[in-house]
Structures are given as structure tokens and as C-alpha cells.
Amino acid sequence: MQTVYLVALAVSASLALLGVFNRHFDDNLFQRLGLAVIGFAACSDIYLAIADVSCCEASNGKSLFVIGFSVYGIGTLVKVVRHMDRT
């Protein structure tokens, strides 16, 4: 199960960082910041899992993921509201 978790973290980090650095991804600032936090959370969890540090990995990683998804969600809400005004 640890291997599946590490692969999922690597995929999450890769996709988030590709979204942040891709100029073709039509996102706003909040979505880009949310993806950056998600990518950072995934990278830090990978490091903590590989370094076998168990002091603080569960709560910090979950908190960063939740914050990142919340910021990304706020950015998506802003984009939806902005597109609703155009129609």
C-alpha cells in the first residue's frame, strides 16, 4: 500500500507542477496558487515517506492538501462567476 501511496503522490505532484508551469493552462491566480500548494504538499509527503520521518507527516500533509484544494476551489468559483457574467 505504501508503494501505491508514493506513486499517487508522485502523479499528484507531477500534474500539479505541470499545471502551474504550463502557459497553455487557462487558470487564474488562485488556481495556480492552489496547484502550487498541492504540488508542494505532495513533494513534502514524498520526502517524509522516503526519509521515514513519522513525527509530523500525517497532519501537515493533510493540512497542505486541504488548503491547496480549497484555494484551487476558490479560484474555480471565481472563474465560474466571471464566466456567468458574460452570458
PLY file of the C-alpha trace (Angstrom):
ply
format ascii 1.0
element vertex 87
property float x
property float y
property float z
element edge 86
property int vertex1
property int vertex2
end_header
0.00 0.00 0.00
2.94 2.32 0.67
4.07 1.94 -2.95
0.63 2.85 -4.29
0.59 5.90 -1.99
4.01 7.05 -3.18
3.06 6.59 -6.84
-0.16 8.55 -6.27
1.82 11.33 -4.59
4.28 11.42 -7.48
1.45 11.63 -10.01
-0.25 14.38 -7.96
2.97 16.38 -7.68
3.76 15.98 -11.38
0.32 17.00 -12.59
0.10 19.94 -10.19
3.51 21.25 -11.14
2.82 20.78 -14.86
-0.36 22.81 -14.40
1.49 25.57 -12.59
4.27 25.91 -15.15
2.21 25.34 -18.32
1.38 28.61 -20.05
-1.44 26.96 -22.03
-3.42 26.11 -18.89
-6.05 28.85 -18.70
-6.20 29.39 -14.96
-6.37 32.32 -12.61
-4.05 33.24 -9.75
-5.98 31.31 -7.10
-5.99 28.13 -9.18
-2.28 28.46 -9.86
-1.53 29.04 -6.15
-3.73 26.09 -5.19
-1.89 23.80 -7.59
1.44 25.05 -6.25
0.40 24.23 -2.66
-0.85 20.78 -3.76
2.45 20.12 -5.56
4.43 21.26 -2.52
2.33 19.07 -0.21
2.86 16.03 -2.43
6.62 16.63 -2.65
6.92 17.11 1.11
4.94 13.91 1.76
7.18 12.01 -0.66
10.25 13.31 1.16
8.85 12.43 4.58
7.88 8.95 3.41
11.27 8.26 1.84
13.20 9.74 4.79
10.98 7.64 7.10
10.15 10.63 9.32
6.87 9.96 11.09
6.79 12.86 13.55
4.55 15.22 11.64
3.79 13.82 8.21
0.10 12.98 8.65
-1.28 16.27 9.92
0.98 18.60 7.92
0.46 16.81 4.62
-3.29 16.63 5.03
-3.47 20.28 6.04
-1.47 21.39 3.00
-3.59 19.28 0.64
-6.82 20.69 2.10
-5.51 24.26 1.88
-4.37 23.71 -1.71
-7.67 22.19 -2.79
-9.58 24.98 -1.05
-7.56 27.71 -2.79
-7.98 25.91 -6.12
-11.72 25.63 -5.47
-11.98 29.34 -4.71
-10.20 30.08 -7.98
-12.60 27.81 -9.84
-15.56 29.55 -8.20
-14.17 32.94 -9.26
-13.75 31.67 -12.82
-17.31 30.27 -12.92
-18.79 33.50 -11.58
-16.77 35.53 -14.08
-18.00 33.35 -16.99
-21.60 33.57 -15.79
-21.46 37.37 -16.11
-20.53 37.06 -19.81
-23.68 35.18 -20.76
0 1
1 2
2 3
3 4
4 5
5 6
6 7
7 8
8 9
9 10
10 11
11 12
12 13
13 14
14 15
15 16
16 17
17 18
18 19
19 20
20 21
21 22
22 23
23 24
24 25
25 26
26 27
27 28
28 29
29 30
30 31
31 32
32 33
33 34
34 35
35 36
36 37
37 38
38 39
39 40
40 41
41 42
42 43
43 44
44 45
45 46
46 47
47 48
48 49
49 50
50 51
51 52
52 53
53 54
54 55
55 56
56 57
57 58
58 59
59 60
60 61
61 62
62 63
63 64
64 65
65 66
66 67
67 68
68 69
69 70
70 71
71 72
72 73
73 74
74 75
75 76
76 77
77 78
78 79
79 80
80 81
81 82
82 83
83 84
84 85
85 86
